[in-house]
Amino acid sequence: MLNKYPLWKNLLVSAVVLLGIIYALPNLFPDDYAVQISGSSASVSVDETLLDRAQEALDEADIDYRDPSVDDGAVMLRFDSSDAQLRARSELQEALGSEYVAALSLAATTPDWLRSIGATPMNLGLDLRGGVHFLMQVDMEAAVERRLDVYASEIKRQLREERIRYRGGDAEEGQLEFVFPSESARDDAASLVSSEYDQFRSNTRSDGEDYILELTLNQQSASEIRDYALNQNLTTLRNRVNELGVAEPLIQQQGSDRIVVQLPGVQDTAEAKRVLGSTANLEFRLEARSDASSARTETFPFRNNPNRTAELERDVIITGDNVADANQSFDENGQPQVNITLDGPGGSMMQDVTRDAVGRQLGVLFIEHSSEEVERQVDGKTVTERVRETERSIISLATIRSTLGSNFRVTGLENVAEASELALLLRAGALAAPIYFVEERTIGPSLGQQNIESGINSVILGFVLVALTMLVIYKAFGLLANVALMVNLTLLVGAMSVLGATLTLPGIAGIVLTVGMAVDANVLIFERIKEELREGLPVQSAINAGFSRAFVSIFDANVTTFLVAGILFAVGTGPVKGFAVTLLIGILTSMFTALMVSRAIVNATIGGRSDLKALSI
């Protein structure tokens, strides 16, 4: 029968609309302001005792809270305002000490029956939820220098194994330079390097009685090191953010050497910068023998006593990059320590070296990279340069009692906070290259709330104006279009919630645009119906022709827009990507509601009525 859907199609439309309503419902339950308390490391327990301490601290500070609970290894306390949340966070961190981390959070209020089927609210971006935004610069040249240092240590070890005497081997200006006592020794070394390392271009020269081998990284290898540094830093930053427990962070590459980090809900920029930007790492070296030449040793101060020094071998056994897991605890004297578990290669290397070093001392170097911009005059012009510095200090020097394997501990740390932070950084992984903060911005929760309210008001205003216009122009069919438009918005919100898309302020602009695009499809259909009626077609035939013949125009317009939105999503970043996501989903829901939902409503109300002689259109 004309203008009648079969049962399966009606059931399909009803099921999609019902699912859209169910998965859009969680957005009617806004999150509560909350503070989450967790241990600074995996070894710190979180239980009811900690909850009691937190409640006592809040009671003493006269801060109202509600629904205290211990879930998933963290204490959660809820508050009625962002001001109370911020005050509570400060009080709790001071009362509980550095052993615990009190972090700003948002606690879900979605009913359990919705959460049980995976229905959760849309994620809110930085501009709506508040938080911090960092733009970081990756020091690519430092990454190359670090890799050269590793190559230098490997080549030196091989030269010693082959009993080839040499001097030098330090990385300077992107090159390694080895000095040999004879031409034959230099040629043997050059042959060894060329067979083992295809990353270098070699050059030989003589300087008096010195025979010199210069090794320069080729362009491809240097480029691969820079790419690796950027990707490794992205991974490390993601791991560190996960350790901080920030929900829905944004960490992405910008350009060839910059990284954008956005942490929604985080307001303490000092703590975030300290953890994200820390370049702390460890090196494990043996103490130098008394008869070792000065060319093969280095002298370092102790971190807790700069006046005391020790001489260590230049060769590095392993670094913090070989750490698979680390957690903070206390030794038998109650002093903080870090328990370390090495990965496979690291454990093997440590075992091989310490097997022949029982009775000698093993030094643990704490490494911190820093930089500052300095101005100097060059040819009468002021030039700004970044000066890099690397500080190495000994935090532990202990005698090896037996062969070490994959598990051991590091002592000599100053306090619990330092041990906890070092454990966190080692778990998350070391940065492959230092990063510098180029830009930072803080967006308060109140500004985010203002953005949300402004966005909602813009959607409501746009919807009302469109609805009134449709009612005035198309009368009863205008009401039908408005119902379809409400269904479209519901499906859009439900789809974004299911897909885990993040709603941003540009995303709200995409929703407003979707409102206009969705009703545009109905306008094409209604105008086509009116045209068919003017040509004398019966009412039911005109309705059928209107929906059928307008399909091509609607499909063409939406496909081209969909392609443009896809390109925006592929090449855009930040706000542009947020706008594109909403637009892409909105196009799909608009086509469904215009062609399926609107037709289903028409079919259900007036479809098949042979006595219908006119339409209110």
Sequence and secondary structure as in RCSB ss.txt:
>XXXX:A:sequence
MLNKYPLWKNLLVSAVVLLGIIYALPNLFPDDYAVQISGSSASVSVDETLLDRAQEALDEADIDYRDPSVDDGAV
MLRFDSSDAQLRARSELQEALGSEYVAALSLAATTPDWLRSIGATPMNLGLDLRGGVHFLMQVDMEAAVERRLDV
YASEIKRQLREERIRYRGGDAEEGQLEFVFPSESARDDAASLVSSEYDQFRSNTRSDGEDYILELTLNQQSASEI
RDYALNQNLTTLRNRVNELGVAEPLIQQQGSDRIVVQLPGVQDTAEAKRVLGSTANLEFRLEARSDASSARTETF
PFRNNPNRTAELERDVIITGDNVADANQSFDENGQPQVNITLDGPGGSMMQDVTRDAVGRQLGVLFIEHSSEEVE
RQVDGKTVTERVRETERSIISLATIRSTLGSNFRVTGLENVAEASELALLLRAGALAAPIYFVEERTIGPSLGQQ
NIESGINSVILGFVLVALTMLVIYKAFGLLANVALMVNLTLLVGAMSVLGATLTLPGIAGIVLTVGMAVDANVLI
FERIKEELREGLPVQSAINAGFSRAFVSIFDANVTTFLVAGILFAVGTGPVKGFAVTLLIGILTSMFTALMVSRA
IVNATIGGRSDLKALSI
>XXXX:A:secstr
 TT   HHHHHHHHHHHHHHHHHHGGGGS  EEEEEEEESSTTS  SHHHHHHHHHHHHHTT   EEEEEETTEE
EEEESSHHHHHHHHHHHHHHH TTEEEEEEEE    HHHHTTT    EE HHHH EEEEEEEE HHHHHHHHHHH
HHHHHHHHHHHTT   EEEEEETTEEEEEESSHHHHHHHHHHHHHH TTEEEEEEEETTEEEEEEEE HHHHHHH
HHHHHHHHHHHHHHHHHHHT SS EEEEETTTEEEEEEET   HHHHHHHHH   EEEEEEB  TT  GGGEEEE
EBSS TT EEEEESS SEEGGGEEEEEEEE TTS EEEEEEE HHHHHHHHHHHHT TTSEEEEEEEEEEEEEEE
EEETTEEEEEEEEEEEEEEEEEEE  S   SEEEE   SSHHHHHHHHHHHHH   SS EEEEEEEEE HHHHHH
HHHHHHHHHHHHHHHHHHHHHHHHHHHHHHHHHHHHHHHHHHHHHHHHHT EE HHHHHHHHHHHHHHHHHHHHH
HHHHHHHHHTT  HHHHHHHHHHHHHHHHHHHHHHHHHHHHHHHHH  THHHHHHHHHHHHHHHHHHIIIIIHHH
HHHHHTTT TT      
